[in-house]
Every structure is written in structure tokens, then in C-alpha cells.
């Protein structure tokens, strides 16, 4: 992916958001609940969508993790 969707964030925040994507992908939400703020940011970036009130990665979100 040529553009870094986390470029506007501090390194610490970007790492945290990437880990949140990994938690969503691995369905570890019971162990690692997502903060409302993280969910809002990831949704606004187009990396996550809600399906039946559950966050799932978009194709763009999956591509971020494959880079």
C-alpha cells in the first residue's frame, strides 16, 4: 500500500491502531475490547466496517496488515 493511513498519527498511536486491526482480524475482541475512539478512527479511515454490530476489516484494512 503506497499511502500510510496512519501517517498523521504519532508512532505510538499508529502502532496501537495497527494492533487493534490485528485484534479485529483475529477475533480477539473478547480479550481486547476496542475503544470507541479507535473504532471511530478506523471506520473513518475506511479500514473497518460494522456488520451486525461487529467490526470487520475492509479490503483496505486487510491490505494494511499484509504490508
C-alpha beads as a LAMMPS data file, in Angstrom:
LAMMPS data file: protein, C-alpha beads

67 atoms
66 bonds

1 atom types
1 bond types

-500.0 500.0 xlo xhi
-500.0 500.0 ylo yhi
-500.0 500.0 zlo zhi

Masses

1 110.0

Atoms # bond

1 1 1 0.000 0.000 0.000
2 1 1 1.609 3.233 -1.132
3 1 1 -0.114 5.547 1.352
4 1 1 0.224 5.042 5.083
5 1 1 -3.238 5.559 6.613
6 1 1 -1.578 6.197 9.981
7 1 1 0.849 8.896 8.779
8 1 1 -0.968 11.671 10.652
9 1 1 -0.662 9.878 13.996
10 1 1 2.242 9.549 16.401
11 1 1 4.245 6.349 16.152
12 1 1 2.744 5.058 19.404
13 1 1 -0.821 5.755 18.235
14 1 1 -0.172 4.192 14.812
15 1 1 1.184 1.027 16.437
16 1 1 -1.861 0.849 18.716
17 1 1 -4.255 1.217 15.790
18 1 1 -2.409 -1.479 13.836
19 1 1 -2.689 -3.830 16.828
20 1 1 -6.396 -3.045 17.017
21 1 1 -6.722 -4.097 13.365
22 1 1 -4.917 -7.345 14.212
23 1 1 -7.277 -7.952 17.138
24 1 1 -10.276 -7.434 14.865
25 1 1 -8.850 -9.744 12.220
26 1 1 -8.091 -12.478 14.782
27 1 1 -11.455 -12.005 16.522
28 1 1 -9.813 -11.306 19.873
29 1 1 -12.392 -8.712 20.807
30 1 1 -13.477 -10.550 23.957
31 1 1 -9.929 -10.384 25.266
32 1 1 -9.081 -6.959 23.854
33 1 1 -12.169 -4.744 23.644
34 1 1 -11.903 -1.906 21.143
35 1 1 -12.201 1.615 22.443
36 1 1 -14.911 3.763 20.890
37 1 1 -12.230 6.216 19.753
38 1 1 -10.172 3.525 17.990
39 1 1 -13.282 2.176 16.293
40 1 1 -14.256 5.672 15.153
41 1 1 -10.788 6.388 13.741
42 1 1 -10.510 3.053 11.922
43 1 1 -14.007 3.448 10.489
44 1 1 -13.268 6.994 9.292
45 1 1 -10.070 5.735 7.641
46 1 1 -12.123 3.098 5.810
47 1 1 -10.215 0.225 7.412
48 1 1 -13.125 -1.211 9.426
49 1 1 -16.869 -1.596 8.899
50 1 1 -19.567 -2.725 11.301
51 1 1 -21.522 -5.841 10.303
52 1 1 -24.257 -6.804 12.773
53 1 1 -22.594 -4.507 15.330
54 1 1 -19.298 -6.400 14.976
55 1 1 -16.220 -4.701 13.489
56 1 1 -14.711 -6.395 10.434
57 1 1 -11.801 -5.377 8.262
58 1 1 -12.466 -3.865 4.880
59 1 1 -10.272 -4.959 1.972
60 1 1 -8.224 -1.815 2.609
61 1 1 -7.833 -2.732 6.271
62 1 1 -6.675 -6.225 5.334
63 1 1 -4.174 -4.725 2.877
64 1 1 -2.705 -2.540 5.637
65 1 1 -1.919 -5.670 7.647
66 1 1 -0.447 -7.514 4.688
67 1 1 2.138 -4.761 4.086

Bonds

1 1 1 2
2 1 2 3
3 1 3 4
4 1 4 5
5 1 5 6
6 1 6 7
7 1 7 8
8 1 8 9
9 1 9 10
10 1 10 11
11 1 11 12
12 1 12 13
13 1 13 14
14 1 14 15
15 1 15 16
16 1 16 17
17 1 17 18
18 1 18 19
19 1 19 20
20 1 20 21
21 1 21 22
22 1 22 23
23 1 23 24
24 1 24 25
25 1 25 26
26 1 26 27
27 1 27 28
28 1 28 29
29 1 29 30
30 1 30 31
31 1 31 32
32 1 32 33
33 1 33 34
34 1 34 35
35 1 35 36
36 1 36 37
37 1 37 38
38 1 38 39
39 1 39 40
40 1 40 41
41 1 41 42
42 1 42 43
43 1 43 44
44 1 44 45
45 1 45 46
46 1 46 47
47 1 47 48
48 1 48 49
49 1 49 50
50 1 50 51
51 1 51 52
52 1 52 53
53 1 53 54
54 1 54 55
55 1 55 56
56 1 56 57
57 1 57 58
58 1 58 59
59 1 59 60
60 1 60 61
61 1 61 62
62 1 62 63
63 1 63 64
64 1 64 65
65 1 65 66
66 1 66 67
